[in-house]
Amino acid sequence: MELIQINKKILEVSERIEKSGKELYHLANKKAETEQEYRLALSQEIIKLKHEGMQATLIPDVARGNVSNLKFQRDVAAERLKLATEAKRGLESTLSGLQTIIKYQSDV
């Protein structure tokens, strides 16, 4: 691989890392929002079930079941954030490898 190609690839990977930082911010924000929505809906569902006179031992499970779609959305948001973080780490590893190749070729 020529130095020009390696430098070009380093620039491309660096740009992708920069973009991934912005995307990570967006995904972290989405994760926090979905967590907030889930917890708010869960607490409202618990209060509703208490007012309806449901047996106290059943309330937590029934409430979680009734808002399970929000829990699913929360979990998906958390996994997307994890995957994006891992992808960014992969890009950082690629960048490090390319920098090592350049250093090695410069030394030779």
Biopython code that builds the backbone (N, CA, C, O; Angstrom):
import numpy as np
from Bio.PDB.StructureBuilder import StructureBuilder

atoms = [
    (1, "MET", "N", (0.849, -1.180, 0.000)),
    (1, "MET", "CA", (0.000, 0.000, 0.000)),
    (1, "MET", "C", (0.896, 1.244, 0.000)),
    (1, "MET", "O", (1.839, 1.338, 0.785)),
    (2, "GLU", "N", (0.594, 2.183, -0.876)),
    (2, "GLU", "CA", (1.392, 3.392, -0.977)),
    (2, "GLU", "C", (1.037, 4.379, 0.136)),
    (2, "GLU", "O", (-0.061, 4.355, 0.693)),
    (3, "LEU", "N", (1.994, 5.238, 0.435)),
    (3, "LEU", "CA", (1.782, 6.234, 1.493)),
    (3, "LEU", "C", (0.599, 7.145, 1.180)),
    (3, "LEU", "O", (-0.145, 7.521, 2.086)),
    (4, "ILE", "N", (0.419, 7.497, -0.062)),
    (4, "ILE", "CA", (-0.689, 8.380, -0.446)),
    (4, "ILE", "C", (-2.025, 7.689, -0.166)),
    (4, "ILE", "O", (-2.953, 8.302, 0.361)),
    (5, "GLN", "N", (-2.110, 6.412, -0.523)),
    (5, "GLN", "CA", (-3.338, 5.658, -0.262)),
    (5, "GLN", "C", (-3.598, 5.533, 1.238)),
    (5, "GLN", "O", (-4.734, 5.657, 1.694)),
    (6, "ILE", "N", (-2.546, 5.290, 1.987)),
    (6, "ILE", "CA", (-2.692, 5.153, 3.444)),
    (6, "ILE", "C", (-3.142, 6.480, 4.046)),
    (6, "ILE", "O", (-4.041, 6.513, 4.887)),
    (7, "ASN", "N", (-2.519, 7.568, 3.614)),
    (7, "ASN", "CA", (-2.914, 8.890, 4.129)),
    (7, "ASN", "C", (-4.361, 9.211, 3.785)),
    (7, "ASN", "O", (-5.087, 9.789, 4.594)),
    (8, "LYS", "N", (-4.773, 8.834, 2.587)),
    (8, "LYS", "CA", (-6.161, 9.049, 2.169)),
    (8, "LYS", "C", (-7.111, 8.247, 3.068)),
    (8, "LYS", "O", (-8.141, 8.749, 3.518)),
    (9, "LYS", "N", (-6.736, 6.998, 3.313)),
    (9, "LYS", "CA", (-7.560, 6.135, 4.164)),
    (9, "LYS", "C", (-7.608, 6.686, 5.595)),
    (9, "LYS", "O", (-8.660, 6.653, 6.234)),
    (10, "ILE", "N", (-6.489, 7.186, 6.094)),
    (10, "ILE", "CA", (-6.458, 7.786, 7.441)),
    (10, "ILE", "C", (-7.423, 8.964, 7.504)),
    (10, "ILE", "O", (-8.160, 9.115, 8.478)),
    (11, "LEU", "N", (-7.418, 9.783, 6.484)),
    (11, "LEU", "CA", (-8.327, 10.935, 6.446)),
    (11, "LEU", "C", (-9.785, 10.471, 6.442)),
    (11, "LEU", "O", (-10.615, 11.024, 7.163)),
    (12, "GLU", "N", (-10.094, 9.461, 5.632)),
    (12, "GLU", "CA", (-11.464, 8.940, 5.574)),
    (12, "GLU", "C", (-11.903, 8.385, 6.935)),
    (12, "GLU", "O", (-13.005, 8.671, 7.402)),
    (13, "VAL", "N", (-11.040, 7.598, 7.557)),
    (13, "VAL", "CA", (-11.382, 7.008, 8.853)),
    (13, "VAL", "C", (-11.528, 8.099, 9.910)),
    (13, "VAL", "O", (-12.427, 8.034, 10.749)),
    (14, "SER", "N", (-10.659, 9.090, 9.874)),
    (14, "SER", "CA", (-10.749, 10.199, 10.831)),
    (14, "SER", "C", (-12.077, 10.946, 10.695)),
    (14, "SER", "O", (-12.694, 11.321, 11.692)),
    (15, "GLU", "N", (-12.501, 11.154, 9.465)),
    (15, "GLU", "CA", (-13.784, 11.823, 9.228)),
    (15, "GLU", "C", (-14.950, 10.979, 9.744)),
    (15, "GLU", "O", (-15.905, 11.506, 10.316)),
    (16, "ARG", "N", (-14.860, 9.666, 9.535)),
    (16, "ARG", "CA", (-15.914, 8.777, 10.035)),
    (16, "ARG", "C", (-15.953, 8.777, 11.560)),
    (16, "ARG", "O", (-17.029, 8.726, 12.154)),
    (17, "ILE", "N", (-14.788, 8.833, 12.191)),
    (17, "ILE", "CA", (-14.741, 8.887, 13.657)),
    (17, "ILE", "C", (-15.397, 10.178, 14.148)),
    (17, "ILE", "O", (-16.147, 10.168, 15.124)),
    (18, "GLU", "N", (-15.112, 11.270, 13.474)),
    (18, "GLU", "CA", (-15.713, 12.553, 13.854)),
    (18, "GLU", "C", (-17.236, 12.497, 13.739)),
    (18, "GLU", "O", (-17.947, 12.953, 14.636)),
    (19, "LYS", "N", (-17.736, 11.936, 12.631)),
    (19, "LYS", "CA", (-19.184, 11.805, 12.443)),
    (19, "LYS", "C", (-19.788, 10.872, 13.486)),
    (19, "LYS", "O", (-20.900, 11.101, 13.962)),
    (20, "SER", "N", (-19.060, 9.831, 13.835)),
    (20, "SER", "CA", (-19.592, 8.867, 14.801)),
    (20, "SER", "C", (-19.747, 9.501, 16.182)),
    (20, "SER", "O", (-20.643, 9.128, 16.940)),
    (21, "GLY", "N", (-18.884, 10.452, 16.509)),
    (21, "GLY", "CA", (-19.027, 11.159, 17.784)),
    (21, "GLY", "C", (-20.347, 11.901, 17.862)),
    (21, "GLY", "O", (-21.017, 11.888, 18.895)),
    (22, "LYS", "N", (-20.717, 12.545, 16.772)),
    (22, "LYS", "CA", (-21.997, 13.258, 16.721)),
    (22, "LYS", "C", (-23.165, 12.273, 16.812)),
    (22, "LYS", "O", (-24.162, 12.534, 17.485)),
    (23, "GLU", "N", (-23.025, 11.150, 16.128)),
    (23, "GLU", "CA", (-24.088, 10.137, 16.152)),
    (23, "GLU", "C", (-24.212, 9.522, 17.552)),
    (23, "GLU", "O", (-25.317, 9.242, 18.016)),
    (24, "LEU", "N", (-23.085, 9.316, 18.213)),
    (24, "LEU", "CA", (-23.127, 8.783, 19.579)),
    (24, "LEU", "C", (-23.876, 9.737, 20.512)),
    (24, "LEU", "O", (-24.644, 9.303, 21.370)),
    (25, "TYR", "N", (-23.645, 11.034, 20.334)),
    (25, "TYR", "CA", (-24.368, 12.019, 21.152)),
    (25, "TYR", "C", (-25.870, 11.880, 20.915)),
    (25, "TYR", "O", (-26.653, 11.866, 21.865)),
    (26, "HIS", "N", (-26.267, 11.778, 19.657)),
    (26, "HIS", "CA", (-27.683, 11.643, 19.307)),
    (26, "HIS", "C", (-28.266, 10.360, 19.910)),
    (26, "HIS", "O", (-29.360, 10.378, 20.476)),
    (27, "LEU", "N", (-27.544, 9.261, 19.790)),
    (27, "LEU", "CA", (-28.029, 7.978, 20.306)),
    (27, "LEU", "C", (-28.101, 7.969, 21.836)),
    (27, "LEU", "O", (-29.022, 7.390, 22.413)),
    (28, "ALA", "N", (-27.138, 8.604, 22.484)),
    (28, "ALA", "CA", (-27.169, 8.686, 23.947)),
    (28, "ALA", "C", (-28.369, 9.504, 24.407)),
    (28, "ALA", "O", (-29.015, 9.167, 25.399)),
    (29, "ASN", "N", (-28.659, 10.564, 23.692)),
    (29, "ASN", "CA", (-29.817, 11.393, 24.006)),
    (29, "ASN", "C", (-31.107, 10.599, 23.812)),
    (29, "ASN", "O", (-32.015, 10.671, 24.640)),
    (30, "LYS", "N", (-31.184, 9.848, 22.729)),
    (30, "LYS", "CA", (-32.366, 9.017, 22.451)),
    (30, "LYS", "C", (-32.545, 7.957, 23.536)),
    (30, "LYS", "O", (-33.666, 7.685, 23.964)),
    (31, "LYS", "N", (-31.450, 7.368, 23.975)),
    (31, "LYS", "CA", (-31.507, 6.366, 25.039)),
    (31, "LYS", "C", (-32.073, 6.986, 26.316)),
    (31, "LYS", "O", (-32.935, 6.395, 26.966)),
    (32, "ALA", "N", (-31.598, 8.158, 26.669)),
    (32, "ALA", "CA", (-32.078, 8.836, 27.877)),
    (32, "ALA", "C", (-33.558, 9.190, 27.761)),
    (32, "ALA", "O", (-34.316, 9.044, 28.719)),
    (33, "GLU", "N", (-33.959, 9.655, 26.586)),
    (33, "GLU", "CA", (-35.367, 10.004, 26.376)),
    (33, "GLU", "C", (-36.272, 8.782, 26.500)),
    (33, "GLU", "O", (-37.327, 8.851, 27.130)),
    (34, "THR", "N", (-35.863, 7.667, 25.903)),
    (34, "THR", "CA", (-36.702, 6.464, 25.974)),
    (34, "THR", "C", (-36.757, 5.909, 27.393)),
    (34, "THR", "O", (-37.779, 5.364, 27.808)),
    (35, "GLU", "N", (-35.670, 6.044, 28.130)),
    (35, "GLU", "CA", (-35.667, 5.621, 29.542)),
    (35, "GLU", "C", (-36.649, 6.478, 30.339)),
    (35, "GLU", "O", (-37.415, 5.962, 31.153)),
    (36, "GLN", "N", (-36.622, 7.770, 30.103)),
    (36, "GLN", "CA", (-37.530, 8.678, 30.802)),
    (36, "GLN", "C", (-38.991, 8.357, 30.470)),
    (36, "GLN", "O", (-39.835, 8.300, 31.363)),
    (37, "GLU", "N", (-39.281, 8.150, 29.195)),
    (37, "GLU", "CA", (-40.652, 7.815, 28.787)),
    (37, "GLU", "C", (-41.126, 6.533, 29.449)),
    (37, "GLU", "O", (-42.252, 6.457, 29.940)),
    (38, "TYR", "N", (-40.264, 5.527, 29.458)),
    (38, "TYR", "CA", (-40.616, 4.236, 30.048)),
    (38, "TYR", "C", (-40.902, 4.380, 31.542)),
    (38, "TYR", "O", (-41.919, 3.887, 32.030)),
    (39, "ARG", "N", (-40.031, 5.039, 32.252)),
    (39, "ARG", "CA", (-40.205, 5.168, 33.707)),
    (39, "ARG", "C", (-41.448, 5.986, 34.064)),
    (39, "ARG", "O", (-42.159, 5.672, 35.019)),
    (40, "LEU", "N", (-41.693, 7.022, 33.295)),
    (40, "LEU", "CA", (-42.880, 7.842, 33.537)),
    (40, "LEU", "C", (-44.146, 7.025, 33.283)),
    (40, "LEU", "O", (-45.068, 7.037, 34.097)),
    (41, "ALA", "N", (-44.189, 6.323, 32.165)),
    (41, "ALA", "CA", (-45.368, 5.508, 31.838)),
    (41, "ALA", "C", (-45.555, 4.390, 32.858)),
    (41, "ALA", "O", (-46.684, 4.074, 33.232)),
    (42, "LEU", "N", (-44.460, 3.792, 33.309)),
    (42, "LEU", "CA", (-44.545, 2.726, 34.302)),
    (42, "LEU", "C", (-45.117, 3.245, 35.618)),
    (42, "LEU", "O", (-45.980, 2.606, 36.220)),
    (43, "SER", "N", (-44.644, 4.383, 36.053)),
    (43, "SER", "CA", (-45.163, 4.930, 37.313)),
    (43, "SER", "C", (-46.645, 5.301, 37.187)),
    (43, "SER", "O", (-47.421, 5.091, 38.119)),
    (44, "GLN", "N", (-47.028, 5.845, 36.045)),
    (44, "GLN", "CA", (-48.432, 6.178, 35.829)),
    (44, "GLN", "C", (-49.298, 4.923, 35.793)),
    (44, "GLN", "O", (-50.417, 4.918, 36.306)),
    (45, "GLU", "N", (-48.780, 3.869, 35.191)),
    (45, "GLU", "CA", (-49.526, 2.602, 35.118)),
    (45, "GLU", "C", (-49.683, 1.980, 36.505)),
    (45, "GLU", "O", (-50.737, 1.427, 36.819)),
    (46, "ILE", "N", (-48.658, 2.066, 37.324)),
    (46, "ILE", "CA", (-48.725, 1.535, 38.690)),
    (46, "ILE", "C", (-49.798, 2.277, 39.487)),
    (46, "ILE", "O", (-50.601, 1.657, 40.184)),
    (47, "ILE", "N", (-49.808, 3.594, 39.380)),
    (47, "ILE", "CA", (-50.813, 4.398, 40.083)),
    (47, "ILE", "C", (-52.217, 4.048, 39.599)),
    (47, "ILE", "O", (-53.141, 3.911, 40.401)),
    (48, "LYS", "N", (-52.373, 3.906, 38.290)),
    (48, "LYS", "CA", (-53.670, 3.557, 37.705)),
    (48, "LYS", "C", (-54.158, 2.209, 38.241)),
    (48, "LYS", "O", (-55.319, 2.076, 38.629)),
    (49, "LEU", "N", (-53.287, 1.231, 38.260)),
    (49, "LEU", "CA", (-53.667, -0.102, 38.724)),
    (49, "LEU", "C", (-54.014, -0.106, 40.216)),
    (49, "LEU", "O", (-54.909, -0.829, 40.652)),
    (50, "LYS", "N", (-53.296, 0.707, 40.991)),
    (50, "LYS", "CA", (-53.619, 0.820, 42.422)),
    (50, "LYS", "C", (-55.010, 1.401, 42.607)),
    (50, "LYS", "O", (-55.788, 0.922, 43.432)),
    (51, "HIS", "N", (-55.321, 2.447, 41.828)),
    (51, "HIS", "CA", (-56.636, 3.075, 41.929)),
    (51, "HIS", "C", (-57.757, 2.141, 41.474)),
    (51, "HIS", "O", (-58.890, 2.248, 41.941)),
    (52, "GLU", "N", (-57.436, 1.237, 40.571)),
    (52, "GLU", "CA", (-58.434, 0.270, 40.110)),
    (52, "GLU", "C", (-58.625, -0.869, 41.109)),
    (52, "GLU", "O", (-59.512, -1.706, 40.944)),
    (53, "GLY", "N", (-57.780, -0.893, 42.154)),
    (53, "GLY", "CA", (-57.928, -1.890, 43.202)),
    (53, "GLY", "C", (-57.275, -3.230, 42.908)),
    (53, "GLY", "O", (-57.639, -4.234, 43.520)),
    (54, "MET", "N", (-56.343, -3.270, 42.012)),
    (54, "MET", "CA", (-55.666, -4.522, 41.702)),
    (54, "MET", "C", (-54.853, -4.978, 42.919)),
    (54, "MET", "O", (-54.372, -4.160, 43.704)),
    (55, "GLN", "N", (-54.715, -6.269, 43.054)),
    (55, "GLN", "CA", (-53.951, -6.847, 44.151)),
    (55, "GLN", "C", (-52.507, -6.338, 44.094)),
    (55, "GLN", "O", (-51.875, -6.376, 43.039)),
    (56, "ALA", "N", (-51.995, -5.869, 45.217)),
    (56, "ALA", "CA", (-50.698, -5.196, 45.278)),
    (56, "ALA", "C", (-49.552, -6.047, 44.738)),
    (56, "ALA", "O", (-48.631, -5.518, 44.115)),
    (57, "THR", "N", (-49.600, -7.350, 44.967)),
    (57, "THR", "CA", (-48.493, -8.194, 44.514)),
    (57, "THR", "C", (-48.464, -8.355, 42.997)),
    (57, "THR", "O", (-47.423, -8.696, 42.435)),
    (58, "LEU", "N", (-49.580, -8.118, 42.331)),
    (58, "LEU", "CA", (-49.642, -8.257, 40.874)),
    (58, "LEU", "C", (-49.285, -6.971, 40.129)),
    (58, "LEU", "O", (-48.910, -7.003, 38.957)),
    (59, "ILE", "N", (-49.404, -5.866, 40.813)),
    (59, "ILE", "CA", (-49.248, -4.558, 40.157)),
    (59, "ILE", "C", (-47.921, -4.406, 39.404)),
    (59, "ILE", "O", (-47.942, -4.001, 38.241)),
    (60, "PRO", "N", (-46.767, -4.713, 40.014)),
    (60, "PRO", "CA", (-45.511, -4.486, 39.277)),
    (60, "PRO", "C", (-45.426, -5.257, 37.955)),
    (60, "PRO", "O", (-45.024, -4.700, 36.933)),
    (61, "ASP", "N", (-45.802, -6.533, 37.979)),
    (61, "ASP", "CA", (-45.718, -7.331, 36.754)),
    (61, "ASP", "C", (-46.729, -6.883, 35.705)),
    (61, "ASP", "O", (-46.399, -6.790, 34.523)),
    (62, "VAL", "N", (-47.945, -6.610, 36.129)),
    (62, "VAL", "CA", (-48.976, -6.170, 35.191)),
    (62, "VAL", "C", (-48.603, -4.808, 34.602)),
    (62, "VAL", "O", (-48.760, -4.584, 33.401)),
    (63, "ALA", "N", (-48.118, -3.916, 35.434)),
    (63, "ALA", "CA", (-47.737, -2.579, 34.958)),
    (63, "ALA", "C", (-46.612, -2.681, 33.932)),
    (63, "ALA", "O", (-46.662, -2.027, 32.891)),
    (64, "ARG", "N", (-45.603, -3.494, 34.218)),
    (64, "ARG", "CA", (-44.500, -3.658, 33.256)),
    (64, "ARG", "C", (-45.004, -4.277, 31.950)),
    (64, "ARG", "O", (-44.558, -3.905, 30.864)),
    (65, "GLY", "N", (-45.919, -5.205, 32.067)),
    (65, "GLY", "CA", (-46.494, -5.802, 30.855)),
    (65, "GLY", "C", (-47.276, -4.792, 30.035)),
    (65, "GLY", "O", (-47.220, -4.798, 28.805)),
    (66, "ASN", "N", (-47.999, -3.928, 30.720)),
    (66, "ASN", "CA", (-48.819, -2.935, 30.014)),
    (66, "ASN", "C", (-47.991, -1.871, 29.296)),
    (66, "ASN", "O", (-48.466, -1.271, 28.332)),
    (67, "VAL", "N", (-46.784, -1.634, 29.741)),
    (67, "VAL", "CA", (-45.917, -0.636, 29.089)),
    (67, "VAL", "C", (-44.699, -1.300, 28.445)),
    (67, "VAL", "O", (-43.656, -0.670, 28.265)),
    (68, "SER", "N", (-44.845, -2.562, 28.107)),
    (68, "SER", "CA", (-43.706, -3.317, 27.563)),
    (68, "SER", "C", (-43.202, -2.754, 26.235)),
    (68, "SER", "O", (-42.020, -2.890, 25.916)),
    (69, "ASN", "N", (-44.081, -2.127, 25.462)),
    (69, "ASN", "CA", (-43.628, -1.530, 24.205)),
    (69, "ASN", "C", (-42.606, -0.421, 24.451)),
    (69, "ASN", "O", (-41.659, -0.261, 23.681)),
    (70, "LEU", "N", (-42.801, 0.341, 25.525)),
    (70, "LEU", "CA", (-41.839, 1.396, 25.861)),
    (70, "LEU", "C", (-40.533, 0.807, 26.375)),
    (70, "LEU", "O", (-39.455, 1.342, 26.116)),
    (71, "LYS", "N", (-40.637, -0.293, 27.100)),
    (71, "LYS", "CA", (-39.419, -0.960, 27.575)),
    (71, "LYS", "C", (-38.638, -1.496, 26.375)),
    (71, "LYS", "O", (-37.410, -1.415, 26.343)),
    (72, "PHE", "N", (-39.343, -2.037, 25.405)),
    (72, "PHE", "CA", (-38.698, -2.526, 24.187)),
    (72, "PHE", "C", (-37.959, -1.390, 23.478)),
    (72, "PHE", "O", (-36.807, -1.551, 23.077)),
    (73, "GLN", "N", (-38.618, -0.251, 23.326)),
    (73, "GLN", "CA", (-37.995, 0.899, 22.679)),
    (73, "GLN", "C", (-36.768, 1.359, 23.459)),
    (73, "GLN", "O", (-35.755, 1.732, 22.868)),
    (74, "ARG", "N", (-36.860, 1.332, 24.782)),
    (74, "ARG", "CA", (-35.730, 1.702, 25.629)),
    (74, "ARG", "C", (-34.559, 0.762, 25.405)),
    (74, "ARG", "O", (-33.418, 1.200, 25.261)),
    (75, "ASP", "N", (-34.848, -0.539, 25.378)),
    (75, "ASP", "CA", (-33.794, -1.532, 25.196)),
    (75, "ASP", "C", (-33.147, -1.433, 23.816)),
    (75, "ASP", "O", (-31.934, -1.595, 23.681)),
    (76, "VAL", "N", (-33.955, -1.168, 22.797)),
    (76, "VAL", "CA", (-33.416, -1.005, 21.444)),
    (76, "VAL", "C", (-32.497, 0.215, 21.397)),
    (76, "VAL", "O", (-31.424, 0.159, 20.795)),
    (77, "ALA", "N", (-32.905, 1.304, 22.020)),
    (77, "ALA", "CA", (-32.075, 2.514, 22.040)),
    (77, "ALA", "C", (-30.748, 2.245, 22.748)),
    (77, "ALA", "O", (-29.702, 2.724, 22.312)),
    (78, "ALA", "N", (-30.790, 1.487, 23.828)),
    (78, "ALA", "CA", (-29.564, 1.163, 24.570)),
    (78, "ALA", "C", (-28.632, 0.306, 23.711)),
    (78, "ALA", "O", (-27.420, 0.521, 23.703)),
    (79, "GLU", "N", (-29.192, -0.655, 22.994)),
    (79, "GLU", "CA", (-28.366, -1.528, 22.146)),
    (79, "GLU", "C", (-27.781, -0.769, 20.961)),
    (79, "GLU", "O", (-26.645, -1.020, 20.558)),
    (80, "ARG", "N", (-28.552, 0.155, 20.408)),
    (80, "ARG", "CA", (-28.025, 0.964, 19.300)),
    (80, "ARG", "C", (-26.830, 1.791, 19.766)),
    (80, "ARG", "O", (-25.842, 1.932, 19.046)),
    (81, "LEU", "N", (-26.932, 2.329, 20.965)),
    (81, "LEU", "CA", (-25.821, 3.106, 21.513)),
    (81, "LEU", "C", (-24.596, 2.213, 21.708)),
    (81, "LEU", "O", (-23.478, 2.614, 21.384)),
    (82, "LYS", "N", (-24.800, 1.010, 22.234)),
    (82, "LYS", "CA", (-23.683, 0.075, 22.420)),
    (82, "LYS", "C", (-23.022, -0.273, 21.086)),
    (82, "LYS", "O", (-21.797, -0.256, 20.966)),
    (83, "LEU", "N", (-23.847, -0.588, 20.088)),
    (83, "LEU", "CA", (-23.315, -0.952, 18.777)),
    (83, "LEU", "C", (-22.537, 0.200, 18.139)),
    (83, "LEU", "O", (-21.483, -0.014, 17.541)),
    (84, "ALA", "N", (-23.055, 1.406, 18.265)),
    (84, "ALA", "CA", (-22.368, 2.569, 17.702)),
    (84, "ALA", "C", (-21.037, 2.805, 18.416)),
    (84, "ALA", "O", (-20.049, 3.182, 17.787)),
    (85, "THR", "N", (-21.016, 2.582, 19.728)),
    (85, "THR", "CA", (-19.784, 2.733, 20.492)),
    (85, "THR", "C", (-18.749, 1.716, 20.030)),
    (85, "THR", "O", (-17.577, 2.049, 19.857)),
    (86, "GLU", "N", (-19.183, 0.482, 19.832)),
    (86, "GLU", "CA", (-18.268, -0.561, 19.352)),
    (86, "GLU", "C", (-17.776, -0.252, 17.940)),
    (86, "GLU", "O", (-16.608, -0.483, 17.628)),
    (87, "ALA", "N", (-18.647, 0.262, 17.096)),
    (87, "ALA", "CA", (-18.246, 0.617, 15.733)),
    (87, "ALA", "C", (-17.190, 1.718, 15.763)),
    (87, "ALA", "O", (-16.231, 1.692, 14.992)),
    (88, "LYS", "N", (-17.376, 2.683, 16.659)),
    (88, "LYS", "CA", (-16.390, 3.761, 16.782)),
    (88, "LYS", "C", (-15.057, 3.205, 17.254)),
    (88, "LYS", "O", (-14.004, 3.618, 16.767)),
    (89, "ARG", "N", (-15.091, 2.278, 18.193)),
    (89, "ARG", "CA", (-13.842, 1.650, 18.654)),
    (89, "ARG", "C", (-13.155, 0.925, 17.501)),
    (89, "ARG", "O", (-11.929, 0.956, 17.387)),
    (90, "GLY", "N", (-13.941, 0.276, 16.651)),
    (90, "GLY", "CA", (-13.378, -0.403, 15.483)),
    (90, "GLY", "C", (-12.693, 0.572, 14.547)),
    (90, "GLY", "O", (-11.609, 0.298, 14.032)),
    (91, "LEU", "N", (-13.329, 1.712, 14.329)),
    (91, "LEU", "CA", (-12.717, 2.739, 13.487)),
    (91, "LEU", "C", (-11.422, 3.255, 14.106)),
    (91, "LEU", "O", (-10.437, 3.490, 13.406)),
    (92, "GLU", "N", (-11.437, 3.427, 15.421)),
    (92, "GLU", "CA", (-10.230, 3.902, 16.110)),
    (92, "GLU", "C", (-9.104, 2.880, 15.993)),
    (92, "GLU", "O", (-7.939, 3.254, 15.858)),
    (93, "SER", "N", (-9.442, 1.601, 16.045)),
    (93, "SER", "CA", (-8.434, 0.549, 15.871)),
    (93, "SER", "C", (-7.877, 0.562, 14.450)),
    (93, "SER", "O", (-6.674, 0.403, 14.241)),
    (94, "THR", "N", (-8.764, 0.752, 13.485)),
    (94, "THR", "CA", (-8.325, 0.840, 12.087)),
    (94, "THR", "C", (-7.376, 2.007, 11.906)),
    (94, "THR", "O", (-6.339, 1.874, 11.256)),
    (95, "LEU", "N", (-7.724, 3.151, 12.479)),
    (95, "LEU", "CA", (-6.882, 4.334, 12.385)),
    (95, "LEU", "C", (-5.517, 4.066, 13.007)),
    (95, "LEU", "O", (-4.488, 4.430, 12.438)),
    (96, "SER", "N", (-5.510, 3.441, 14.154)),
    (96, "SER", "CA", (-4.256, 3.123, 14.824)),
    (96, "SER", "C", (-3.391, 2.201, 13.969)),
    (96, "SER", "O", (-2.179, 2.392, 13.865)),
    (97, "GLY", "N", (-4.025, 1.202, 13.359)),
    (97, "GLY", "CA", (-3.285, 0.298, 12.483)),
    (97, "GLY", "C", (-2.685, 1.017, 11.289)),
    (97, "GLY", "O", (-1.538, 0.762, 10.919)),
    (98, "LEU", "N", (-3.447, 1.909, 10.687)),
    (98, "LEU", "CA", (-2.943, 2.670, 9.544)),
    (98, "LEU", "C", (-1.784, 3.579, 9.954)),
    (98, "LEU", "O", (-0.808, 3.731, 9.218)),
    (99, "GLN", "N", (-1.905, 4.172, 11.122)),
    (99, "GLN", "CA", (-0.821, 5.026, 11.609)),
    (99, "GLN", "C", (0.444, 4.205, 11.868)),
    (99, "GLN", "O", (1.558, 4.678, 11.644)),
    (100, "THR", "N", (0.260, 2.988, 12.335)),
    (100, "THR", "CA", (1.398, 2.103, 12.569)),
    (100, "THR", "C", (2.074, 1.741, 11.248)),
    (100, "THR", "O", (3.301, 1.700, 11.162)),
    (101, "ILE", "N", (1.263, 1.478, 10.219)),
    (101, "ILE", "CA", (1.819, 1.159, 8.903)),
    (101, "ILE", "C", (2.642, 2.332, 8.372)),
    (101, "ILE", "O", (3.740, 2.149, 7.848)),
    (102, "ILE", "N", (2.100, 3.523, 8.514)),
    (102, "ILE", "CA", (2.828, 4.727, 8.050)),
    (102, "ILE", "C", (4.135, 4.857, 8.800)),
    (102, "ILE", "O", (5.174, 5.120, 8.194)),
    (103, "LYS", "N", (4.098, 4.678, 10.108)),
    (103, "LYS", "CA", (5.324, 4.804, 10.922)),
    (103, "LYS", "C", (6.336, 3.760, 10.479)),
    (103, "LYS", "O", (7.520, 4.063, 10.330)),
    (104, "TYR", "N", (5.875, 2.534, 10.270)),
    (104, "TYR", "CA", (6.777, 1.455, 9.863)),
    (104, "TYR", "C", (7.396, 1.767, 8.495)),
    (104, "TYR", "O", (8.599, 1.590, 8.302)),
    (105, "GLN", "N", (6.580, 2.226, 7.558)),
    (105, "GLN", "CA", (7.088, 2.529, 6.227)),
    (105, "GLN", "C", (8.031, 3.722, 6.242)),
    (105, "GLN", "O", (8.972, 3.785, 5.451)),
    (106, "SER", "N", (7.780, 4.675, 7.147)),
    (106, "SER", "CA", (8.662, 5.834, 7.256)),
    (106, "SER", "C", (10.024, 5.440, 7.821)),
    (106, "SER", "O", (11.053, 6.013, 7.462)),
    (107, "ASP", "N", (10.007, 4.447, 8.716)),
    (107, "ASP", "CA", (11.247, 4.001, 9.340)),
    (107, "ASP", "C", (12.103, 3.160, 8.392)),
    (107, "ASP", "O", (13.320, 3.063, 8.555)),
    (108, "VAL", "N", (11.440, 2.551, 7.390)),
    (108, "VAL", "CA", (12.155, 1.660, 6.454)),
    (108, "VAL", "C", (12.732, 2.448, 5.347)),
    (108, "VAL", "O", (13.370, 1.886, 4.456)),
]
sb = StructureBuilder()
sb.init_structure("model")
sb.init_model(0)
sb.init_chain("A")
sb.init_seg("    ")
for serial, (resi, resn, name, xyz) in enumerate(atoms, 1):
    if name == "N":
        sb.init_residue(resn, " ", resi, " ")
    sb.init_atom(name, np.array(xyz, "f"), 0.0, 1.0, " ", f" {name:<3s}", serial, name[0])
structure = sb.get_structure()
